Amino acid sequence: MKLAKRLWLILGPIFIAMLGVVTLLFWPGNYGQSRQDNVEKAAVSLSPNVFKGNLLKSAAFNEDYVPFIGSSELSRMDPFHPSVLAAKYRRDYQPFLLGSAGTQSLTHFFSLQTAGKELNGKKVVVIVSPQWFVWNGIQRGMFSYYYSNLQTNNFLEHAKPSDPMAQYAATRLLQLPSGSSNSTLTEAIIRIKAGVPLTQFQKTYLRLSERLYDHEDSLFSQLFLRDNRPTIAKGEETLPSQYDPWVLDDLATQMGKGETTNNKFGIQNKFYNDRVKPVVGKLKDTQIGFDYDYGPEFSDFQLLLDFFSRHNITPLFVIPPVNGKWAEYTGLRQEMLDQFDRKIQYQLRTQGFTHIDDMIDEGNQPYFMQDTIHLGWRGWLAMDNSVRPFLENKQTTPKYKINDDFYTKAWQDKEPRLIPDMRGGKSN
């Protein structure tokens, strides 16, 4: 009896703690409810747990929030940022920012797996950075940073083994460390890649795991959200009370001019001092050989297009430029950027994606770029000239013609000059 009592004193607290955790994770309570305050915070937080989870995205997309999909440019929250303009002028939509340093097509495809049904028939804005399209594709560590098993669990539950989209996504996942982070999920991914149906055990595992992951998401996704709302509010205070594009452009010009006084590249003073000035001499001509015309990102991008098609989503694609003065200094070729533009627009237009704001040639516009590659001031306003009417006006129902050839290595390696130029008015 004494031994049993001693064992209970040692093991009892551990057992009770484990029971509490299991109950907390699996109990069918109301953990799935998200406070409105957290949805508002999440919309501009750019926090990794928003990418990884489902709760906050689903709650937002059931309201008037519109996904703004991109990468690090979305963190450049000057007064002309999309979130500031929408809040200041009480627009019918609010951006839900899905983008941070290192997020690319593959990250967004898996992140959206958890919110497909909430986006059916809706609109999204996608900022397609040329820098995504380096020859080796997304960085392994950056993909892992925004990855969760919840995303893959959702993907596998809906994946059809005969589906080229599912097979390609499974193939890419297995090429990255995240695809091996859970042995049971890995075995299921391997079967999808091979075109083989999942076993009954795997299907049951996915159903049970979904509940576990959803409860984890409910408990933890609303913690540690970065609160950028004060930055948005500060930006609103800078803007005139009435929306006037001419007045705003003058203001953006004045602000850009005042904030780019310490360098010849039109780069924001603080960014230049912190990131460029210490190494500027070493960076001259370092981008002469850079190329954004080939690689797996073109097929990863096709995953997003396929996803949009299946959910009848209407996207606006924004193709930003590179700072022209900086590109000239580092040797980054505008001709190469034009060839990237030609290739990506062919991929879009031949499949029925026709809402495109092509700004690839605008890199020399004054105060258009905040730094070397990110929109700012007048660049955000130029983007708003296409975003606002696109989101506020009714768009015709898209008719997509998805072409699985864009998943092939042949397309990734395709020479842009051999592709028909569908951009209109361009001869490159």
PAGU-5821 format. One record per residue (C-alpha): x negated, y negated, z negated; residue in one letter; residue number from 1. Coordinates in pm, 1 decimal. Layout:
<atoms>
{atom {X,Y,Z},'a',NUM}
...
</atoms>
This chain:
<atoms>
{atom {0.0,0.0,0.0},'m',1}
{atom {-281.9,-233.5,-84.1},'k',2}
{atom {-447.9,-155.3,252.4},'l',3}
{atom {-126.7,-231.7,442.2},'a',4}
{atom {-88.2,-558.4,253.8},'k',5}
{atom {-446.9,-655.9,326.3},'r',6}
{atom {-403.4,-572.7,696.6},'l',7}
{atom {-88.5,-782.0,709.0},'w',8}
{atom {-267.6,-1075.2,546.1},'l',9}
{atom {-538.2,-1048.9,812.4},'i',10}
{atom {-332.7,-962.0,1121.5},'l',11}
{atom {6.0,-1104.0,1028.6},'g',12}
{atom {-68.9,-1467.4,1113.1},'p',13}
{atom {-217.3,-1360.3,1447.4},'i',14}
{atom {92.2,-1152.5,1528.0},'f',15}
{atom {327.2,-1436.5,1430.2},'i',16}
{atom {129.1,-1684.0,1638.7},'a',17}
{atom {135.0,-1453.3,1941.8},'m',18}
{atom {507.9,-1395.5,1897.2},'l',19}
{atom {561.9,-1770.0,1879.8},'g',20}
{atom {367.9,-1830.0,2200.5},'v',21}
{atom {555.4,-1554.2,2387.1},'v',22}
{atom {890.1,-1684.7,2261.0},'t',23}
{atom {798.8,-2038.5,2356.6},'l',24}
{atom {696.3,-1936.4,2706.2},'l',25}
{atom {983.3,-1701.3,2785.7},'f',26}
{atom {1275.6,-1839.1,2583.5},'w',27}
{atom {1543.9,-1963.8,2826.8},'p',28}
{atom {1580.7,-2303.4,2663.0},'g',29}
{atom {1592.9,-2649.9,2815.0},'n',30}
{atom {1220.4,-2692.1,2861.3},'y',31}
{atom {1282.9,-2750.7,3232.4},'g',32}
{atom {1428.5,-3091.8,3162.0},'q',33}
{atom {1204.6,-3381.9,3248.0},'s',34}
{atom {1238.1,-3721.5,3083.7},'r',35}
{atom {1300.5,-4000.5,3332.5},'q',36}
{atom {1015.0,-4194.9,3178.2},'d',37}
{atom {774.5,-3915.6,3269.6},'n',38}
{atom {903.5,-3899.3,3627.4},'v',39}
{atom {840.5,-4272.8,3666.3},'e',40}
{atom {494.9,-4233.1,3517.8},'k',41}
{atom {416.6,-3928.5,3734.2},'a',42}
{atom {514.8,-4112.9,4052.8},'a',43}
{atom {202.7,-4331.0,4029.5},'v',44}
{atom {-18.5,-4124.5,3798.1},'s',45}
{atom {-218.7,-3928.5,4059.1},'l',46}
{atom {-281.5,-3675.4,3779.8},'s',47}
{atom {-392.0,-3319.8,3868.6},'p',48}
{atom {-113.5,-3157.4,3664.1},'n',49}
{atom {141.8,-3323.7,3894.0},'v',50}
{atom {-15.4,-3143.9,4190.1},'f',51}
{atom {-33.7,-2814.4,4006.1},'k',52}
{atom {320.7,-2808.9,3870.6},'g',53}
{atom {678.2,-2814.4,3989.4},'n',54}
{atom {892.0,-2984.4,3725.2},'l',55}
{atom {798.3,-3347.6,3786.1},'l',56}
{atom {789.6,-3322.3,4165.1},'k',57}
{atom {1127.4,-3148.1,4179.7},'s',58}
{atom {1287.9,-3402.4,3946.1},'a',59}
{atom {1152.1,-3690.4,4154.0},'a',60}
{atom {1246.2,-3547.0,4493.2},'f',61}
{atom {1602.6,-3491.0,4372.9},'n',62}
{atom {1621.4,-3868.9,4331.6},'e',63}
{atom {1511.2,-4148.2,4566.6},'d',64}
{atom {1138.8,-4081.3,4544.5},'y',65}
{atom {956.8,-4027.1,4873.7},'v',66}
{atom {633.3,-3825.0,4883.6},'p',67}
{atom {336.9,-4033.4,4999.4},'f',68}
{atom {85.3,-3764.3,5086.0},'i',69}
{atom {-280.2,-3856.0,5121.1},'g',70}
{atom {-603.4,-3868.7,4926.1},'s',71}
{atom {-815.1,-4126.6,4744.8},'s',72}
{atom {-677.6,-4429.3,4932.3},'e',73}
{atom {-360.2,-4400.9,4722.3},'l',74}
{atom {-561.0,-4495.1,4412.3},'s',75}
{atom {-646.1,-4837.7,4563.6},'r',76}
{atom {-360.7,-5013.9,4384.7},'m',77}
{atom {-397.1,-5374.4,4491.0},'d',78}
{atom {-84.3,-5598.2,4508.6},'p',79}
{atom {-4.3,-5477.3,4862.8},'f',80}
{atom {-7.8,-5107.0,4776.7},'h',81}
{atom {311.9,-4920.0,4884.0},'p',82}
{atom {419.7,-4862.0,4522.7},'s',83}
{atom {384.8,-5231.1,4438.1},'v',84}
{atom {576.7,-5351.0,4744.9},'l',85}
{atom {859.6,-5101.4,4687.4},'a',86}
{atom {894.1,-5198.5,4321.2},'a',87}
{atom {866.4,-5575.1,4374.1},'k',88}
{atom {1122.8,-5592.8,4651.7},'y',89}
{atom {1364.4,-5338.3,4502.3},'r',90}
{atom {1361.7,-5111.7,4802.5},'r',91}
{atom {1592.0,-4813.3,4843.2},'d',92}
{atom {1296.5,-4579.6,4798.5},'y',93}
{atom {1008.0,-4539.0,4556.9},'q',94}
{atom {680.9,-4372.3,4658.7},'p',95}
{atom {579.6,-4058.5,4472.7},'f',96}
{atom {203.5,-4054.2,4518.7},'l',97}
{atom {51.4,-3717.8,4605.3},'l',98}
{atom {-311.0,-3786.2,4676.1},'g',99}
{atom {-641.9,-3823.8,4500.8},'s',100}
{atom {-1010.2,-3778.8,4573.2},'a',101}
{atom {-1059.8,-3440.4,4740.2},'g',102}
{atom {-697.8,-3359.9,4827.3},'t',103}
{atom {-654.8,-3242.7,5186.3},'q',104}
{atom {-407.4,-3046.1,5397.6},'s',105}
{atom {-455.2,-2712.6,5219.4},'l',106}
{atom {-411.5,-2870.6,4875.3},'t',107}
{atom {-89.9,-3037.8,4984.4},'h',108}
{atom {48.7,-2725.7,5150.8},'f',109}
{atom {19.5,-2520.5,4832.8},'f',110}
{atom {130.7,-2807.3,4609.5},'s',111}
{atom {450.1,-2847.9,4813.8},'l',112}
{atom {531.9,-2476.7,4780.3},'q',113}
{atom {690.1,-2556.9,4446.5},'t',114}
{atom {923.1,-2824.6,4584.0},'a',115}
{atom {1037.7,-2708.7,4926.8},'g',116}
{atom {1410.9,-2695.6,4866.7},'k',117}
{atom {1420.2,-3045.0,4715.1},'e',118}
{atom {1264.7,-3186.3,5033.7},'l',119}
{atom {1499.9,-3023.3,5283.4},'n',120}
{atom {1607.0,-3277.2,5544.2},'g',121}
{atom {1416.6,-3565.6,5383.3},'k',122}
{atom {1135.8,-3799.7,5487.6},'k',123}
{atom {771.9,-3810.7,5384.6},'v',124}
{atom {475.4,-4036.1,5459.8},'v',125}
{atom {140.6,-3870.3,5533.9},'v',126}
{atom {-188.5,-4061.4,5547.2},'i',127}
{atom {-423.4,-3848.8,5758.6},'v',128}
{atom {-782.2,-3942.7,5673.7},'s',129}
{atom {-1036.3,-3867.0,5948.0},'p',130}
{atom {-1283.5,-3778.0,5670.3},'q',131}
{atom {-1082.8,-3461.6,5593.3},'w',132}
{atom {-1190.8,-3314.8,5925.6},'f',133}
{atom {-1555.2,-3237.4,5857.8},'v',134}
{atom {-1684.2,-2918.0,6019.3},'w',135}
{atom {-1667.1,-2700.9,5703.3},'n',136}
{atom {-1323.9,-2814.1,5580.7},'g',137}
{atom {-1210.7,-2872.0,5224.6},'i',138}
{atom {-1465.4,-2849.1,4943.7},'q',139}
{atom {-1417.7,-2533.2,4738.6},'r',140}
{atom {-1446.2,-2710.6,4404.5},'g',141}
{atom {-1196.4,-2980.7,4497.8},'m',142}
{atom {-937.6,-2724.7,4606.9},'f',143}
{atom {-980.4,-2538.2,4277.6},'s',144}
{atom {-937.4,-2861.4,4081.2},'y',145}
{atom {-581.4,-2911.2,4210.6},'y',146}
{atom {-486.5,-2542.6,4233.7},'y',147}
{atom {-253.6,-2341.8,4010.5},'s',148}
{atom {-128.4,-1983.6,4012.9},'n',149}
{atom {224.4,-2127.1,4010.1},'l',150}
{atom {164.4,-2255.5,4364.0},'q',151}
{atom {49.4,-1917.3,4491.5},'t',152}
{atom {324.5,-1736.1,4304.8},'n',153}
{atom {582.9,-1950.6,4486.8},'n',154}
{atom {404.6,-1901.7,4818.0},'f',155}
{atom {397.9,-1522.1,4782.0},'l',156}
{atom {763.3,-1499.1,4679.2},'e',157}
{atom {866.9,-1650.0,5011.5},'h',158}
{atom {586.4,-1522.3,5237.0},'a',159}
{atom {679.6,-1287.6,5521.3},'k',160}
{atom {394.0,-1055.0,5619.1},'p',161}
{atom {466.7,-1096.4,5991.6},'s',162}
{atom {456.0,-1476.9,5970.6},'d',163}
{atom {145.7,-1643.6,6126.4},'p',164}
{atom {175.2,-1933.6,5881.3},'m',165}
{atom {171.5,-1698.8,5581.2},'a',166}
{atom {-112.3,-1490.7,5723.6},'q',167}
{atom {-329.0,-1795.1,5791.8},'y',168}
{atom {-258.0,-1947.4,5447.6},'a',169}
{atom {-345.3,-1615.1,5282.5},'a',170}
{atom {-666.4,-1593.5,5484.3},'t',171}
{atom {-773.4,-1941.4,5378.7},'r',172}
{atom {-687.3,-1876.9,5015.3},'l',173}
{atom {-905.9,-1566.2,5011.7},'l',174}
{atom {-1196.9,-1771.9,5146.2},'q',175}
{atom {-1186.0,-1990.6,4834.1},'l',176}
{atom {-1259.7,-1901.8,4468.6},'p',177}
{atom {-900.9,-1981.3,4367.5},'s',178}
{atom {-776.6,-1686.9,4572.5},'g',179}
{atom {-957.9,-1450.7,4335.7},'s',180}
{atom {-854.5,-1613.1,4007.8},'s',181}
{atom {-582.1,-1354.8,3934.7},'n',182}
{atom {-637.5,-992.6,4041.8},'s',183}
{atom {-269.3,-908.0,4087.9},'t',184}
{atom {-206.9,-1219.1,4296.4},'l',185}
{atom {-524.3,-1149.6,4494.8},'t',186}
{atom {-401.7,-801.1,4587.3},'e',187}
{atom {-72.7,-951.5,4703.5},'a',188}
{atom {-253.5,-1218.3,4907.0},'i',189}
{atom {-462.1,-947.5,5075.1},'i',190}
{atom {-145.1,-763.8,5180.1},'r',191}
{atom {8.3,-1079.1,5330.6},'i',192}
{atom {-312.9,-1148.6,5521.7},'k',193}
{atom {-302.7,-794.5,5660.6},'a',194}
{atom {64.1,-825.9,5758.5},'g',195}
{atom {172.9,-565.1,5502.8},'v',196}
{atom {483.8,-610.1,5279.9},'p',197}
{atom {433.7,-650.5,4906.6},'l',198}
{atom {491.4,-351.2,4680.9},'t',199}
{atom {791.0,-336.7,4448.8},'q',200}
{atom {557.4,-378.1,4153.5},'f',201}
{atom {412.0,-695.5,4305.3},'q',202}
{atom {758.3,-839.7,4371.4},'k',203}
{atom {861.6,-769.8,4011.7},'t',204}
{atom {538.1,-921.1,3885.0},'y',205}
{atom {602.1,-1237.8,4085.9},'l',206}
{atom {954.8,-1274.9,3946.5},'r',207}
{atom {836.1,-1235.1,3587.4},'l',208}
{atom {532.7,-1455.0,3641.0},'s',209}
{atom {744.2,-1731.5,3790.6},'e',210}
{atom {930.5,-1764.3,3462.9},'r',211}
{atom {606.1,-1774.8,3268.1},'l',212}
{atom {448.3,-2033.0,3498.2},'y',213}
{atom {763.6,-2246.9,3498.5},'d',214}
{atom {765.2,-2255.6,3119.6},'h',215}
{atom {396.2,-2344.4,3112.3},'e',216}
{atom {468.6,-2619.8,3361.1},'d',217}
{atom {757.6,-2749.3,3150.4},'s',218}
{atom {542.1,-2755.1,2840.0},'l',219}
{atom {219.9,-2898.4,2976.4},'f',220}
{atom {280.4,-3089.0,3301.5},'s',221}
{atom {417.4,-3392.6,3117.9},'q',222}
{atom {114.8,-3418.2,2890.9},'l',223}
{atom {-184.6,-3641.8,2963.0},'f',224}
{atom {-21.6,-3822.4,3255.4},'l',225}
{atom {-226.4,-4123.2,3358.7},'r',226}
{atom {-2.7,-4429.6,3331.2},'d',227}
{atom {-67.2,-4665.6,3622.2},'n',228}
{atom {260.6,-4853.3,3580.6},'r',229}
{atom {90.8,-5155.4,3417.4},'p',230}
{atom {-129.6,-5184.8,3727.7},'t',231}
{atom {179.3,-5177.3,3949.9},'i',232}
{atom {352.4,-5439.4,3732.9},'a',233}
{atom {45.3,-5664.7,3743.7},'k',234}
{atom {44.1,-5640.2,4122.0},'g',235}
{atom {411.6,-5737.6,4135.0},'e',236}
{atom {337.9,-6057.5,3943.2},'e',237}
{atom {99.2,-6165.9,4218.3},'t',238}
{atom {356.3,-6140.8,4498.8},'l',239}
{atom {613.5,-6402.6,4604.9},'p',240}
{atom {971.6,-6339.7,4495.2},'s',241}
{atom {1104.7,-6310.9,4851.4},'q',242}
{atom {969.2,-6064.3,5104.6},'y',243}
{atom {814.4,-6250.7,5397.3},'d',244}
{atom {552.6,-6064.1,5604.7},'p',245}
{atom {384.8,-6386.2,5720.9},'w',246}
{atom {353.5,-6524.3,5370.2},'v',247}
{atom {227.8,-6188.5,5244.5},'l',248}
{atom {-31.3,-6167.6,5522.3},'d',249}
{atom {-161.7,-6513.7,5432.7},'d',250}
{atom {-181.2,-6411.1,5066.8},'l',251}
{atom {-359.4,-6085.7,5155.1},'a',252}
{atom {-608.8,-6280.9,5365.4},'t',253}
{atom {-678.6,-6522.9,5080.4},'q',254}
{atom {-720.0,-6242.2,4827.6},'m',255}
{atom {-938.7,-6036.2,5058.5},'g',256}
{atom {-1158.5,-6334.9,5134.2},'k',257}
{atom {-1196.9,-6416.0,4765.7},'g',258}
{atom {-1284.7,-6059.0,4669.8},'e',259}
{atom {-1547.6,-5987.6,4938.5},'t',260}
{atom {-1801.4,-6263.2,4876.2},'t',261}
{atom {-2115.0,-6065.8,4787.6},'n',262}
{atom {-2170.8,-5857.0,5102.7},'n',263}
{atom {-2152.8,-5872.6,5482.3},'k',264}
{atom {-1933.2,-5564.2,5523.5},'f',265}
{atom {-1600.3,-5697.5,5395.3},'g',266}
{atom {-1618.6,-5455.3,5101.7},'i',267}
{atom {-1458.2,-5545.9,4769.3},'q',268}
{atom {-1718.5,-5705.6,4541.4},'n',269}
{atom {-1688.2,-5460.4,4252.5},'k',270}
{atom {-1699.1,-5153.9,4477.4},'f',271}
{atom {-2001.8,-5293.6,4656.0},'y',272}
{atom {-2188.6,-5368.4,4332.4},'n',273}
{atom {-2106.0,-5034.2,4170.6},'d',274}
{atom {-2122.0,-4791.4,4463.0},'r',275}
{atom {-2301.9,-4944.0,4760.9},'v',276}
{atom {-2557.7,-5205.4,4659.6},'k',277}
{atom {-2786.6,-4967.8,4463.9},'p',278}
{atom {-2830.9,-4743.2,4771.4},'v',279}
{atom {-2741.9,-4964.5,5066.9},'v',280}
{atom {-3090.4,-4954.4,5218.9},'g',281}
{atom {-3092.6,-4575.2,5219.4},'k',282}
{atom {-2756.6,-4550.4,5398.4},'l',283}
{atom {-2844.9,-4727.3,5721.7},'k',284}
{atom {-2792.7,-4496.6,6023.4},'d',285}
{atom {-2710.4,-4200.3,5796.4},'t',286}
{atom {-2379.2,-4124.6,5973.4},'q',287}
{atom {-2507.4,-4113.4,6330.0},'i',288}
{atom {-2442.9,-3739.6,6354.4},'g',289}
{atom {-2109.1,-3731.7,6168.7},'f',290}
{atom {-1828.4,-3552.8,6349.9},'d',291}
{atom {-1457.8,-3519.3,6267.7},'y',292}
{atom {-1356.2,-3337.2,6587.1},'d',293}
{atom {-1391.4,-2970.9,6486.8},'y',294}
{atom {-1331.8,-2732.5,6197.6},'g',295}
{atom {-1074.1,-2547.0,5985.7},'p',296}
{atom {-898.1,-2865.3,5871.1},'e',297}
{atom {-711.3,-2877.1,6203.5},'f',298}
{atom {-551.7,-2540.0,6124.4},'s',299}
{atom {-500.9,-2631.3,5758.4},'d',300}
{atom {-317.5,-2939.1,5886.3},'f',301}
{atom {-99.1,-2707.7,6094.5},'q',302}
{atom {22.3,-2548.0,5769.9},'l',303}
{atom {169.5,-2883.3,5668.9},'l',304}
{atom {335.3,-2928.3,6009.0},'l',305}
{atom {481.7,-2578.6,5990.1},'d',306}
{atom {611.4,-2649.2,5639.1},'f',307}
{atom {774.2,-2974.4,5752.9},'f',308}
{atom {939.6,-2795.7,6044.1},'s',309}
{atom {1087.2,-2518.5,5830.5},'r',310}
{atom {1237.8,-2767.4,5587.1},'h',311}
{atom {1361.2,-3011.8,5853.5},'n',312}
{atom {1141.8,-3282.3,5703.8},'i',313}
{atom {1078.7,-3598.2,5906.1},'t',314}
{atom {724.8,-3727.8,5844.3},'p',315}
{atom {558.4,-4055.0,5935.1},'l',316}
{atom {188.0,-3998.5,5996.4},'f',317}
{atom {-48.9,-4288.6,5929.2},'v',318}
{atom {-396.3,-4258.8,6081.7},'i',319}
{atom {-620.4,-4517.9,5910.6},'p',320}
{atom {-944.0,-4661.7,6049.1},'p',321}
{atom {-1292.3,-4681.6,5903.8},'v',322}
{atom {-1447.1,-5014.6,5802.7},'n',323}
{atom {-1592.3,-5127.3,6137.4},'g',324}
{atom {-1886.4,-5325.1,5999.5},'k',325}
{atom {-1982.2,-5038.9,5771.5},'w',326}
{atom {-1949.5,-4784.9,6053.3},'a',327}
{atom {-2182.9,-4992.7,6269.8},'e',328}
{atom {-2437.4,-5012.0,5986.3},'y',329}
{atom {-2431.4,-4638.2,5913.9},'t',330}
{atom {-2408.6,-4529.8,6277.9},'g',331}
{atom {-2061.7,-4373.7,6259.0},'l',332}
{atom {-1939.9,-4370.4,6619.3},'r',333}
{atom {-1602.6,-4525.5,6707.6},'q',334}
{atom {-1600.0,-4302.6,7016.4},'e',335}
{atom {-1602.5,-3996.8,6787.9},'m',336}
{atom {-1313.8,-4140.4,6583.5},'l',337}
{atom {-1118.8,-4197.3,6905.0},'d',338}
{atom {-1176.2,-3835.6,7006.0},'q',339}
{atom {-1051.5,-3717.8,6666.0},'f',340}
{atom {-746.4,-3939.0,6717.3},'d',341}
{atom {-686.4,-3785.4,7059.2},'r',342}
{atom {-703.2,-3430.6,6922.1},'k',343}
{atom {-484.7,-3481.5,6615.4},'i',344}
{atom {-221.5,-3671.6,6811.6},'q',345}
{atom {-204.7,-3394.7,7070.6},'y',346}
{atom {-141.3,-3148.1,6787.6},'q',347}
{atom {133.5,-3371.7,6652.1},'l',348}
{atom {310.0,-3484.2,6967.9},'r',349}
{atom {320.3,-3150.2,7149.9},'t',350}
{atom {510.2,-3004.4,6853.7},'q',351}
{atom {763.2,-3287.1,6825.3},'g',352}
{atom {603.0,-3501.1,6552.5},'f',353}
{atom {638.3,-3844.4,6709.7},'t',354}
{atom {646.8,-4088.4,6415.8},'h',355}
{atom {282.5,-4198.6,6415.6},'i',356}
{atom {124.5,-4523.1,6297.6},'d',357}
{atom {-212.1,-4512.1,6472.8},'d',358}
{atom {-454.4,-4763.8,6321.0},'m',359}
{atom {-777.7,-4588.8,6421.3},'i',360}
{atom {-897.2,-4895.1,6621.3},'d',361}
{atom {-823.9,-5154.7,6350.2},'e',362}
{atom {-1144.4,-5117.1,6149.2},'g',363}
{atom {-1276.5,-5460.2,6248.2},'n',364}
{atom {-965.5,-5649.8,6141.3},'q',365}
{atom {-1061.8,-5887.1,5856.2},'p',366}
{atom {-960.6,-5776.3,5506.0},'y',367}
{atom {-799.6,-5461.7,5645.3},'f',368}
{atom {-1017.8,-5220.8,5447.3},'m',369}
{atom {-1089.0,-5248.9,5075.2},'q',370}
{atom {-1416.8,-5059.2,5097.2},'d',371}
{atom {-1589.6,-4832.8,5348.2},'t',372}
{atom {-1297.2,-4602.1,5433.0},'i',373}
{atom {-990.6,-4706.0,5230.5},'h',374}
{atom {-704.0,-4935.7,5324.3},'l',375}
{atom {-655.0,-5255.2,5126.5},'g',376}
{atom {-495.4,-5600.8,5144.9},'w',377}
{atom {-393.8,-5651.8,5510.6},'r',378}
{atom {-434.0,-5281.3,5585.2},'g',379}
{atom {-161.7,-5190.7,5336.3},'w',380}
{atom {61.6,-5460.5,5485.7},'l',381}
{atom {4.0,-5326.1,5836.9},'a',382}
{atom {103.1,-4981.9,5715.0},'m',383}
{atom {411.2,-5128.7,5547.1},'d',384}
{atom {524.1,-5263.1,5885.1},'n',385}
{atom {582.9,-4904.0,5994.0},'s',386}
{atom {668.2,-4744.0,5659.0},'v',387}
{atom {949.0,-4981.9,5560.0},'r',388}
{atom {1165.1,-4946.9,5875.0},'p',389}
{atom {1092.1,-4574.0,5893.2},'f',390}
{atom {1221.7,-4513.7,5540.6},'l',391}
{atom {1502.7,-4768.6,5536.9},'e',392}
{atom {1655.4,-4676.9,5874.5},'n',393}
{atom {1818.8,-4352.6,5978.0},'k',394}
{atom {1596.1,-4136.3,6198.0},'q',395}
{atom {1712.1,-3890.8,6461.2},'t',396}
{atom {1703.9,-3524.3,6364.2},'t',397}
{atom {1364.8,-3391.0,6473.1},'p',398}
{atom {1332.5,-3103.2,6717.0},'k',399}
{atom {1008.4,-2926.4,6648.1},'y',400}
{atom {829.5,-2673.6,6869.9},'k',401}
{atom {573.8,-2509.6,6644.2},'i',402}
{atom {279.5,-2357.9,6829.4},'n',403}
{atom {88.7,-2089.5,6638.6},'d',404}
{atom {-215.4,-2140.2,6863.2},'d',405}
{atom {-309.9,-2427.8,6634.1},'f',406}
{atom {-400.7,-2168.4,6369.4},'y',407}
{atom {-676.9,-2026.2,6588.8},'t',408}
{atom {-1051.5,-2076.6,6583.6},'k',409}
{atom {-1024.2,-2169.9,6950.6},'a',410}
{atom {-821.3,-2478.8,6858.4},'w',411}
{atom {-1052.9,-2570.1,6571.0},'q',412}
{atom {-1346.3,-2567.9,6814.9},'d',413}
{atom {-1161.1,-2730.5,7106.0},'k',414}
{atom {-1347.6,-3016.5,7270.9},'e',415}
{atom {-1122.6,-3326.1,7247.7},'p',416}
{atom {-1222.0,-3449.0,7594.1},'r',417}
{atom {-1064.8,-3135.2,7742.6},'l',418}
{atom {-730.0,-3208.6,7576.2},'i',419}
{atom {-461.9,-3419.1,7750.6},'p',420}
{atom {-451.2,-3768.4,7601.5},'d',421}
{atom {-96.3,-3822.1,7474.1},'m',422}
{atom {-158.1,-4142.1,7279.5},'r',423}
{atom {-48.8,-4383.7,7551.2},'g',424}
{atom {-251.8,-4684.5,7656.3},'g',425}
{atom {-584.0,-4528.4,7558.0},'k',426}
{atom {-846.7,-4400.2,7797.6},'s',427}
{atom {-1097.8,-4223.6,7571.9},'n',428}
</atoms>
